[in-house]
Structures are given as C-alpha cells and as structure tokens.
C-alpha cells in the first residue's frame, strides 16, 4: 500500500468517478451526485498546492500539475475545458442565493421535499456541492467572495433556527438525530476548513470546529454507543457515515482533540468493509446502489492525502476490480 502503486490509485479513482454518473437508477441520484463530484475531484487533483507536513490538504495533490485558472480557461483538452465551464456555470448559479436552507427552491431541489422543508437527499447534495464549489474556486482564484459564501453557508448550517439537526425527517427515530445526511455535510464543512485554512482567522477556525463538534462529532459518539442497525448490519449507511466522519476528522487534523480516537475507530472498520467486496469487485447491494461505493473511494483517497501518500488503499483490493465491476453493469449511452 505504498506510493509506488500511484498509477493504480488514479486509475481506480478516476475510473470509478467517470463510470458512476452513468448509473442513472435510484431516481438519478447517482447521476446528480457524480455530476459535480467528478469535476471537483478532477480539478482538485490538477490544482497546485503547497502541502504542510502537519496539515495535509485532503484530496489535493502537491506533486501534480501546477495548473491555474488561466491554464483551465485555455485548456486544449476538451474534457478539462468542459469541466471548468460547468464549474463556473454552477458557481454563477450559486450567486443567486445568499445561502440555501430547506425553504429555498434552488436548482435540483425536489418539490415534494421543498414543500415539507425536509433535509432530504437533494437538500444535502445542494449544500455539499455549494460548499465544495465555492471552496475550490477560492483556492483557485483567491477571490474573497468565495470564502464569504462558504462562511455564510456554514453559519446557516450551525444556526439551529435554520437547521435544528442535520437529519432527514424520515430518519429521525431516536436521538441523537444523525444519519446519512449528517456526515456528508460535516465532511464538506471540514474540507472547507482544510482548504481555506490559511485564509481563515482564529475566530473563524474556532467557530467551525465548535460547530462541527456540536452538530456532528459528539452526536457520532453518542449514536455509536447505541450500536444502531447500520453499524451492526453494514451497508452503504455504514460507509457513508463512518467514511464521512473519518474525512471530517482528517480534514480537521490535530485541531480537534478527538481526531486520533476517531481514526483509530474508523480506519480499521472501513478497511475491513473493503474486504466484504467480492473477488471481482462485487458490491454487497444491487447495481442501483452501486454509486455507494464512492464513499469507500472518497475515504481511501482522503486517507492517502492524510498519510502523505504512504497508505494507498485504492491500489489494493477491491478497488481495481471494482472499476471493472461497475463498467460491466453500464451500457452506452448511460443506462443499466
């Protein structure tokens, strides 16, 4: 699991991210999800950054191309240019709203969930995409408008008047109310903290850490003590929540006192889950949920960043085989 297998790592990462958008089942959830995650990861990998030995930037590759916005705008590669155009278009749409919450009809918002003001899949997706796009654009351009957009959205997420909990109404059975929405949101807030760290002041950093501790980190330990069904019977909820919490803590690093305890709990469990995959990369759920393997891919790549490339899980089983398993379930032009 060393850096020498880097070529397999990127083959696995980009192969999975390229193929998953074509799995258009589950109400096109995978398509929506990967539509922006793929460009984000691709552009992040091409972005330059100076890595702090004590604070690795999660998902960024210091050894890769020092591409800037000028390079992206004039890129000869049509695919890269198209990703950049899509990112800019989405960021321009984000400017229409000071923030988004359950009451706002933003692009992609489900009308039924909007009517009930539910923190549903589409709501969590909209929040995470907005945060990720703005944080990446700030890194690329250093335009303060993107930092302010990130901080404003985080402020609203921490405001109990807007978001009493980060949980889907359908999942609020037993306190604390955390679910597969919670650790997508916490992960992207923490990634914003990680990517914008040098441009945040001490008060802004403190606010983010304290908010995540209250909304996601302490509730995680409380829920884990209950041994919920997703923990005992492991499936996509497990990789979503453990993976998201793990990336949250990696992104915060030593700035949160629970980071090492969390990773000591999460990393072995996520690695053990990878061994549940079949010899040919088969997932333990039907193809309609195949997009859920992205939680394992995200976690593995984040852990590679966190360990400065010393632990490269994506070079190991099941990830190379997993790419082919997904491809075998996909037919042009993108239908199962």
Protein Blocks (a to p, Z undefined) as FASTA:
>chain_A
ZZklmmmmmmmmmmmmmmmmmmmggholmmmmmmmmmmmmmmmmmpccdddfklccehia
fklccddfklmmmomblklmmmmmmmmmmmmmmmmpmbdcfkbccehiafklmmnopacf
klmmmmmmmmmmmmmmmmmnopaklmmmmmmmmmmmmmmklmmbacdfklmmbccdddfk
lmmmmmmmmmmmmmmmmmpcfklmmmmmmmmmmmmmmmmmmmmmnopaklmmgcfklmmm
mmmmmmmmmmnmmmbmklmmmmmmmmmmmmmmmmmpcfkopafbdfklmmmmmmmmmmmm
mmmmmnnomacfklpcfklmmmmmmmmmpccehiZZ
